[in-house]
Amino acid sequence: MSKNSNKFLDDLTPFQWFEQWLNDATEKIEQDPNAMSLATIDPIGTLSIRIVLLKAWDNKGFVFYTNSKSRKGAAMNVNKQVGLSFYWPSLNRQIRISGSVEKVTDLESDAYFQSRAVRSKLGAWASKQSQPLESREHLLRSVAEYGAEFGDEVPRPAHWFGYRVIPSDMEFWEAGEFRLHNRWRWERDNEKWRVQRLNP
Ligand SMILES: Cc1cc2nc3c(=O)[nH]c(=O)nc-3n(C[C@H](O)[C@H](O)[C@H](O)COP(=O)(O)O)c2cc1C
């Protein structure tokens, strides 16, 4: 189907588009094809952006894991509205998502946490993410102390869990010749998704 017509937009849902583009990225990009920018807004309106990794997704939303006491965690505890953006330079594609976050179930967070390497699990305990750190030695000592406490059976810290971004709109961008790029955005209207082509 030619991307010059609008018909091709109706053939797939935004989630099916997402799946195709993420699959293409995973096939072609070696390092972190699942990296995405996450924008949050804190209670005084300061916007902040950082990269996190997409660890799961389905038609409900897009899941990443972090420390809920971090800067982003503190912002999301108060303001649930966030933005995500993927950019795959070698594919000339971008996806932007706006939505609101909710905590994933403890079962889901436990399952993902337990899939991590022991040292990564210990790091989740040792790192007071986004707080000042006196020296790297302090951090390494803290990892060793938690290692001595837990051994190989490291439980998930209660403040470390997954957030699911429930999308309210999803916008796709693909580079076109002479900067006549293709852009189209889906917006959620209750349970329906409506798509519109946008000027580049
Ligand atoms: C490629 C890449 C992947 C990252 N993945 C995560 C992640 O999944 N979760 C996370 O908490 N931080 C991740 N980080 C670190 C964050 O970008 C950020 O530095 C950290 O979460 C602290 O952010 P904050 O102070 O805004 O809360 C990643 C960084 C990079 C460069």
The ligand as a Gaussian input file, in Angstrom:
#p B3LYP/6-31G(d) Opt

LIG

0 1
 C       20.471000       3.373000      27.298000
 C       19.991000       3.749000      28.677000
 C       19.025000       2.966000      29.296000
 C       18.553000       3.293000      30.572000
 N       17.548000       2.536000      31.120000
 C       17.044000       2.881000      32.326000
 C       15.917000       2.185000      32.855000
 O       15.329000       1.286000      32.232000
 N       15.479000       2.555000      34.095000
 C       16.073000       3.570000      34.805000
 O       15.633000       3.844000      35.928000
 N       17.101000       4.262000      34.309000
 C       17.599000       3.964000      33.076000
 N       18.636000       4.683000      32.541000
 C       19.198000       5.808000      33.334000
 C       18.281000       7.018000      33.179000
 O       18.473000       7.629000      31.919000
 C       18.492000       8.071000      34.289000
 O       19.843000       8.488000      34.313000
 C       18.137000       7.529000      35.672000
 O       16.981000       6.714000      35.624000
 C       17.889000       8.674000      36.651000
 O       16.888000       9.505000      36.140000
 P       16.084000      10.570000      37.056000
 O       17.099000      11.213000      37.961000
 O       15.476000      11.526000      36.098000
 O       15.058000       9.795000      37.827000
 C       19.100000       4.393000      31.264000
 C       20.069000       5.201000      30.640000
 C       20.482000       4.890000      29.354000
 C       21.492000       5.799000      28.682000

